[in-house]
Amino acid sequence: MKDLRTLRVAVFHPDDADGRQLTQQLQRIGCQVQAFWPPLPALPVGIDVIFLAVRPESMDTEFEWLKGEDVPTVIAVVTYENPTIVETVLHIGAQAVLPSPIRSFGLLSALVVARCVHRDMKRQARRLRKLEAKVLGVRQIAEAKSILVRTRQITEDAAYDLIRDQAMSKRVTTEEIAAAIVNANEIMSIGRVT
């Protein structure tokens, strides 16, 4: 709620009474608003929130700015509901839907809820990436230990101690040493017949 006055908002909506109402309401909240129609191929720098009118003439457009990791909060503005509109709202990854005609009631709630959902989604995505990296690291350590056990005829514990000692002496993670061992093993095995 505190950051609403610093939000930079792009409104992709036709310049009609509804679009002007949306822009005015956002400005009353204190947002820094820029309005465009049709939607731009690239976002202006620093946009935090996008209000996107889902209209038949823009539904087939692939917005490049909706792809990637740093997509701003997206709120779809819809004039009616049907399966195609709902599918488009899901396709663009909207965190909230605002019905048209625009009224002052509901806009603030949609904005705040969408920002919270967006923040939580980003946090969960970061957490998922960390967990995936950790799982990959665990797999690589297990594979590196297996390589060392096989090539050096040592125990798994001794293999792990070797990986850990190398990591500490080189000031890198055990996962990095394990990845190096796995990569070196793959390189050395290229010409070998199994």
N, C-alpha and C positions, 0 to 999 in steps of 0.2 A: 504494500500500500504506500510506503514512504517514497518509493522511487517513481511513482506515476508522473510526477512533474518533470522528471528528467527523461522520460521515455521519448524516443524518436520513432514516430509512427508513419508508415507509408499506407495511404488509403488508395487501393486500386478499385475505383468505383466510378461509374459514369457521372459526369457533371450534371446531375439532376437534383431535384429537391431532396431526395433521399441521401445522395452523396454529400450535399452541402450540410444537411442535418447531422450526418455522421461526423463530418469534419468539425463542425461547430461544437458538438457535444464533447469531442475529444479535446478541443482547445479549451473548453470550459473546465475540464478535468485538470488541465495544465500541461497536456502532452504537446510535444513539438511535432506538428503534423505537416506532411506533404501529400498532396492528392494528385493522382495520375489516372488517366484512362486513354487508351487501353493499358494493361499492365506492361511495365518496362521489361526488356530482355535481361537487364542487369539491375540489381538493387542499388539505390544510393548508399553511400558509405555510412556505416554506423546505425542502420535501422534495427530497432529492437522488436517492433511489432508490425505485422502486416494485416490489414483488413482487406480481404479479397472478395469482391463480388463474384459469386458463382453464377454466371450467365451462360445461356446457350452459345453465344458467339465466342466465349472464351474457354469453354469446357474442354475442347480438344487441344488446347495449347499446352505444351510441355514447358514449364518454367524451370530453367536451369538453376535458378536461385533456390529452388525447393530441394535440390540435391546437395548432399554434402553434410558436414558435421555442424557447421555454424549457422543453421537455418534459424531465423528469428521466430518468435511466437507467431502463429498463423491463426487468424479468426476468419471463418467463412461468413459472408453475408449472403443469405439466400432469400429469394422472393417467394418461393414455393417449394414444396417437397414432392419428390417422386424418386423412384429408385435410381435414376441416372444422376440426379442432383446429389443424393446421399452418397452414391459411389464416388462422385467427383470430390466431395468433401473429405471422404476417407482417403482418396488418392493423393490429395494435396497435403494430408497430414495435419489437418486443422485441429487445434486444441480446444476450440469452442466454436459455436455457431450462433450467429446473431440474425434474428428474423427481420425481414424488411416488410413493411415500412419501419424505418428506424424511429425509436422512441427514446426518450432520455432514460426511462426505466429499463434496467437490464443491461445497459451498456457497461457501466462500471463493474457490475458483477461478472459479466462475460470476460472483461479485460483482466480482472484480478484472478479469476479462476484459470483462465488460459495461461497467464504468466506462471502461476503456481504449478500447473500441469507440465508446462514446458520446462521449468526449472527441475522438477522431479524426473522428467524423462531424460534430461541431460545428465543428471546425477546418476541415474540408473545405467545409462549408456556408458559413462565413465567407469562405474563399478564393474559392469559386465566386461569391458575391455581389460581391466586389471585382472579380473578372475580368469579370463581366457588366457592372458599372458602368463599367469601363475600356473595354470594347468599345463600350458605348453612347456613352461620351465620345468615343472615336475616330470613331464614325459621325457624331456631332453636329458635331465639328470639321470633318470632311470636308464635311458638308452646309453648314455655316456658311461654309467657304471657297468652296464652289461658289456660294453666294448672293452673297458679296462679289465674286467674280470676275465674275459676271453683272451685278450692279447697279452696281458701281463701275468696271468694265472694268480690273481689275488682275490681276496674275499670282497664281498659287496661293501662291507664296512671300510675296508682298506681303500677301495676304489673311491668311496665318498670322501674319506679323509684326504686322499690325493687331490680330488677336485676342490675341496674346501681350502686346502693349503695353497694350491695354485691361485685360487681366487683371492685369498688374503694377500699373498705375496705380490700379485699384480694389481691389487686394489680394484677388482671388478667383482661382479656377482657370480655366485656358483652357476647360475643359469647361463651366463656368458661363457664360462669355461666349458660347461657341458655342451653348449652349442658349437664351440670351436672343436671339441673332441669329435662330435658327431659329424661336423662338416669335414674335418680332416680324414675321418674314417671313410666317408663317402668318396672323397677325392682319391684316396689311396686304393679304394676298391674298384675304381672304374674299369681297369683292364683285367681284373681278377675274375677268373671263371669260378662260379660256385656250383 
